[in-house]
Amino acid sequence: MGKFKPAKPKGKKAPGKPGAVPCVIFLVSAMVLLSLLFYLVMSSSSK
């Protein structure tokens, strides 16, 4: 039977993903724009 050893972390840490920040900004701005659009549609229909 083979012996199993626990996995050891490597010495160098992987750098953070640089594309995460623009993606988050895009998603937040899209949600704000959709909310604004729904608000304008609902407010114009109630008049």
C-alpha positions in Angstrom: 0.0 0.0 0.0 1.2 3.5 -0.8 1.8 6.1 1.9 -0.2 9.3 1.7 1.4 12.6 2.7 -0.6 15.7 3.5 -0.3 18.4 0.8 2.1 21.2 1.7 1.6 24.7 0.4 4.2 26.0 -1.9 6.6 28.7 -0.9 5.4 31.4 -3.3 1.8 32.6 -3.1 -0.1 33.2 -6.3 -0.8 36.8 -7.0 -4.3 38.1 -6.8 -6.5 38.1 -9.9 -6.2 41.6 -11.5 -9.4 41.3 -13.4 -11.6 41.0 -10.3 -11.9 44.8 -9.6 -13.2 45.9 -13.0 -15.7 43.0 -13.0 -17.1 44.0 -9.6 -17.3 47.6 -10.8 -19.2 46.5 -13.9 -21.6 44.3 -12.0 -22.4 47.1 -9.4 -22.9 49.7 -12.1 -25.2 47.3 -14.1 -27.3 46.7 -11.0 -27.6 50.5 -10.3 -28.6 51.2 -13.9 -31.2 48.4 -13.9 -32.6 49.7 -10.6 -32.8 53.2 -12.0 -34.5 52.0 -15.1 -37.2 50.0 -13.1 -37.7 53.0 -10.9 -38.3 55.3 -13.8 -40.7 52.9 -15.5 -42.7 52.4 -12.3 -42.8 56.1 -11.5 -44.0 57.0 -15.0 -46.7 54.4 -15.0 -48.2 55.6 -11.7 -48.9 59.1 -13.0 
